[in-house]
Structure formats: structure tokens, C-alpha cells
Amino acid sequence: MEPQTNELQALSGLLPLAILTTEEKQALAMWTSNPRQYPELTPEETAEVLQTARREKGRQAYLEAYTKQVHGEKQWPDLDARTFRDFVVRRGKARAADRGWADFDIDADNRDILKILALYFVGDERFEKLKPGYSLGKGILLIGGTGVGKTQLMELCSVNPHASYTVHECQVIAEEFAAKDGGKPVLDHYSGHGRVSKTDYTFGQTITGRFFDDLGQEANARHFGNERNVMGEIIQNRYRLGNYFLTHFTSNHDMEQLGQFYGPRVEDRLREMCNIIQFAASAKSRRGSVANPIATTVVEK
């Protein structure tokens, strides 16, 4: 049988006692008191506790803000034509520095072109008043001599609030078609719009357009003996697809020359699909090269 509580209490007087200091006895008493009491902290201990608490509070605040930054709702910059032009110039100068160019120049040859593009790529309705037939529902066909800066301007505008797009060279597309694993899948790929899952560089747009560079410089292509005017077919396919504002081009050739190469039907499609913007004939080349004639040879593989 277990001893009774009173008996245990009586026996406790015979147990050995720990040798405690007065401070240690006070500590035992404080911890078992009701309400419980706590010792005072030294100034050093107080400072350390506060620093630890502040550090933990800062860590929690950082984690919450970082989570919101990465996974929270995004708000893209609200750009007007002027601020978009400024962005294009900043990006152009950064590109020039990265690639070792002398500079990225905005001058009499391209200043008005950039103003027109800026109105278009921010979706400013004033664009449609610039010229009869201009529409924000169409894409861009930028025409000018070799080296005037068409490609650079269109590449620098590729991230925009109206409809961001990817960049493709027409000659490379023809070569892809002619490759052993090319053919119809290449046509299908470029005839459709792009899709992205990460939208940080597309203003939240999950469907992106395509910009085809140097239209009319590519050769016809042959895939296993099947010769095709690749870009002509892509233009026709994208015309049937609609959403013309997702299709853009540059070319060294005017509409008459493009019609000679692709035929009147494709020329008509281009006129329906695109806002035609043209550099002045006097615009200087920024790389000093001579314009190439429209390609007429066949790429075969």
C-alpha cells in the first residue's frame, strides 16, 4: 500500500536538502508562486531580447512581403506614348552599351517613326487619326532602306501594353522549313500565335504576337522536293486566323515589290492586316550597307 500524503510530508523532513543560495531559493519561490513572478532583466539582457524580437519581426515582415511580391497580384506600369518612347530610348541605349555600339540615336530620320510606333503600342486612339486606314486592330508593316533601324525599333517595342510579341527572321523560317525535320510543322508553328505562362515581360498577356523581320529577303524553300513560298503561306494563314494586331513585319521593299514577289493576293492581305509605316527615302543607313534585292533563289535541304 502506498504511503499517505500526510505521511510523505512528514517523511520529507528527513530528506537531504539541496544547498541553495538565497537567490536560488527566491527563484524557486517566484516560479511556483501564483500569480507567477519573473526576475528583472539587466540592461544588457533587455537590449538583447529587444534585438532578437525586432530581428524576428523583421524576418516575418520580409517573408510576407516577398511572398506577395512573387505570388501576389501584379500591376504593370501605366504608360502613355511619351513614357513608352522614353522606355524605348532607355532600352536602346542599354542595348548599345551591352553590344559595344557608339550609341542609340533618335534623330530626324527616326524620331517621327518612333512617335507613331509609341502611339500604336500603348493603344492610343490618336494613332488611328494619323492616316486614313490606320487601326489599332491591325499590325505594323515597317518599310525602309537597309540599315535605317527598322529591326532595332521593332525589337525595342516588343514588350508593350498593346500586344507584346516575339521576333523571328524570315530567312531563318525558310531555312527551318527546308530542314529535314521541317515542313508543315514549321508552317503551322509560325501561322499561330505564341503562348506564354510567365507574363512578367508581356504586360500580363498570355497570348503573344509575332514580328517577322526582313520580309521579302527570304528565299523560296524546298522540303523533300516540295517548293513553297513559306512566308507567303504564313501570311495567308495568319490572315485567316484574324487578330491582325498580333502580326508585324519589317521589309526593305515597298508594297509594289512585295506584290511582285508574293503575288497580288498576299499583297492585298498585307494591306488589310497592317498599318504601313514607311521611312523617308532620304533616311540614312546606320550601318552603311547597300540594300539587297528581293531573294529569288531556292533554299533546299
FENVENMO-V242047 format. One record per pair of residues at least 24 apart in sequence whose C-alpha atoms are under 6 Angstrom apart, sorted by the first residue. I is the first residue (numbers start at 1). J is the second residue. Records with the same first field share a line. If there is no record, write none. Layout:
BEGIN
I = J + J
END
This chain:
BEGIN
81 = 118 + 119
85 = 118
88 = 156
109 = 283
121 = 160 + 162
122 = 161 + 162
123 = 162
134 = 275
137 = 245
138 = 244 + 245 + 273 + 274
139 = 244 + 245 + 247 + 248 + 274 + 275
140 = 248 + 274 + 275
141 = 248 + 249 + 250 + 274 + 275 + 276
142 = 250 + 277 + 278
143 = 250 + 251 + 252 + 278
144 = 252 + 278 + 279
145 = 252
146 = 252 + 291
147 = 285 + 286 + 287
148 = 284 + 285 + 286
159 = 202
161 = 203
164 = 202 + 208
165 = 208 + 209 + 210
166 = 210 + 211
167 = 211
168 = 212
169 = 212 + 213
170 = 212 + 213 + 215 + 218
171 = 218
174 = 221
178 = 221 + 222 + 223 + 300 + 301
179 = 301
183 = 223
191 = 234 + 237 + 238
209 = 246 + 247
210 = 247
211 = 248 + 249
212 = 249
213 = 249 + 250
214 = 250 + 251
215 = 251
216 = 294
217 = 294 + 295
218 = 295
219 = 295 + 296 + 297 + 298
220 = 298
221 = 298 + 299 + 300
222 = 300
232 = 262
244 = 273
END
